[in-house]
Amino acid sequence: MTTPAPTRYFIGLMSGTSLDGVDGVLCQINDHGDVQVVQHVHEAFHPRTREVAYTLNQAGHNELHLAAQLGTQLAHDYSAVCRQLLQAHDLSASAVCAIGAHGQTVRHQPEAASTLAGDASVGYSVQVNHPALLAEHTGIDVIADFRARDLAAGGQGAPLVPAFHRGVFGRAGVDVAVLNIGGIANASVLAGNGGLAGCDTGPGNVLLDLWAQQHLGTPFDTDGAWGGSGRVAPALLAHFLSDPFFQHNQARQPSSTGRDDFNATWLHKTLTAFPAVEALEAVDVQATLGALTAQSAATQVRHLLQHLHTISTEPAQLLVCGGGAYNQQLMQLLQQALPQTHVTTTDTVGLPVLQVEAAAFAWLAWCFVTHRSGNAIQATGAKGPRILGALYPK
């Protein structure tokens, strides 16, 4: 008779590039790294928190002060989520081994060139956070700063989730892809022969949300209903895809991006440069932005399969998670772009779409505590496996 592996509790916290709020999960993780989510809480951001986080994606006045304020506010928001998780599961703080708190990414420049003397490359990624304050408020060890060690080893520091995806969603003998559609979209391809590849594919919801806010006055296009009622403009789609990120993305591995690249300025500049933009209805622009997210993701998933030298031209299954999984237009466009693939959500394999990334950071905290590497070097490009994160003791 096999004795079950002992389990420990971990909390994972994620506030992503969509800037909608915090997702927190309470997980049980055993010594094999198997993850079971036992509680999930979502806490929406206050509008001012969202505004400051968005502002910090671009150079501006008083950045250091704003970042410090945002870090403190995030610690309060994260603490509130942790309290709700513990109360809902009737658990004390002492029962939790650690919190994995990624923080809020406000800059991602893994290939930045130095303006100072010395090393020509000073790649960096900035996550605003206050893990010391979070540890103080919760009385639980906090693991944070997950990207830095991978960057120090020559990696992009992103995406961080492919190794987790392989453990949770990988299937022997079957090629499976996982697409997380937050503000930015990232894909993992889990080859049936054990191979792994992953990268950021480009914008996820970020441009769709910006256009909906401008024309609907709502935070996002609910269920993709507005975009789904429009028509994709092929010439505009080709214009979007002519951006250097998409032209170069297939030719290099790894690749990562963020709001530094895809934001309101990019959208305005790119639309302004399109000669026939005034002839388009706003709803058709929205439909075309959806096609941009779907087409860029599908193209990159195919490329990752080729990179792994699999026989398949498409994965057997594409599991979609993140807020974009609720966008029915995106789901339909992904199915059209990958006709041989069964496109579905992670809900269908037991992990709800809004819990996946938070669970990944609970798992990365477990990796730190158990001294295991957390980066998939095939996705980040680091020189080798590294233990990710830094400890802020309770």
Residue, then its C-alpha position, 0 to 999 in steps of 0.5 A: m500500500t502506497t502512503p500518500a505524500p504529505t501536503r502543506y498549505f501555500i498561498g499564491l497571489m497574482s495581480g496581472t497586467s489586466l490591472d483588474g485586481v488580486d486573485g489569491v488561492l489557498c493550495q495544498i501541495n504535496d512533496h511531489g509538487d501536486v497542487q490542489v486549490v482549496q480556496h479562491v478569492h478575488e479582490a478588485f483594485h480600487p480605481r486609484t490603485r489601478e490608475v497608479a499601476y497603469t501610470l507606472n508602466q511609462a516614464g513619468h513624474n515622481e515615479l519612485h514615490l508613486a511606486a512606494q505608495l503602490g507597494t504599500q497599498l498592494a501589501h494591504d490588498y494582498s493581506a486582505v485576500c490572505r485573511q479571506l482565504l484563511q477565514a473561508h477555510d477556517l485555517s490559522a496563519s501558522a498552518v501556511c508554509a509560505i505566500g508566493a507574492h509576485g507583485q505588480t509588473v510595471r516595467h519589463q525590459p529584459e534586453a535593455a541597453s545600459t546608458l552607463a559605463g560597463d555592461a552593455s546589457v542591463g535587462y531588468s523587470v520591475q514588480v512593485n511589491h512590499p513583501a516585508l509589509l505583507a509578512e508583517h501583516t499576515g505572520i506568514d513567510v513571503i516569497a517574492d521577486f521571482r524574476a530576478r534570479d532568472l534574469a541574472a542567469g541571462g534569461q528573460g525572467a518570463p514567462l514563469v508559468p511553463a514549468f508549472h503548466r507542465g506539472v499540472f496539464g502535461r499528458a504523456g503521448v499528447d501535445v497540449a498547449v496552455l494559453n494564458i490571456g491576461g493583459i499580455a498573453n503567454a503560451s506553453v507547449l507541453a509536448g507528448n514526448g516530454g518537451l517543453a517550450g513557452c513564450d509571450t505571444g503578444p497582447g492579450n486583453v490589454l488593447l481590447d480593454l483600452w478600446a472598450q474603455q474608450h468607446l463603451g465606457t466600461p472596463f472591458d467588453t463583457d464576454g467579447a459580445w461587442g467585438g463579436s458583433g463586429r467584422v475583422a478588417p484583414a488589412l488592419l490585422a495585417h497592419f497590426l501584425s507588421d509590428p516588429f514584435f510579431q515579425h521577430n517573435q517567430a525568429r527567436q526564442p525566448s521572447s517576452t513583452g509587457r505593457d511597455d510595448f503594448n499600451a494606449t500609445w501603441l494603439h493610437k500610433t498604430l491606428t493613426a498610421f493606418p490609412a483607412v482607419e477613418a472608414l472603420e467602425a469602432v466595433d470592427v476595430q475591436a473585432t480586429l484587435g481580438a483577431l490580433t490576440a488570437q492570430s498572434a497566439a495561434t501562430q506562436v503555438r505552431h512555432l513552439l511545436q516546430h521548435l520542439h520538433t514534434i510531428s504535429t502541426e497543431p496541439a491536440q488541445l489548447l487550454v485557455c486560462g486568464g480573464g480572456a477565457y471568458n471572451q467568447q469572440l477570442m475563443q471562437l477566433l482561436q478555434q478558427a485559427l487552430p482548426q485541428t485543435h480542441v480549444t477549451t478552458t482549464d476549467t474542463v481539466g479541473l483548474p478554473v481559469l482565474q486560479v491558474e496563475a495564482a496557483a503557479f505562484a503558490w507552486l513557485a513558493w513551494c519550489f523555493v521552500t523545497h530548494r527546487s528550480g522554478n524556471a523552464i529554461q526553454a521558455t526564459g533562456a536562462k543559462g540553467p535551472r535556478i531557484l527563484g525568489a527571495l524570502y521575507p520571513k514572518 
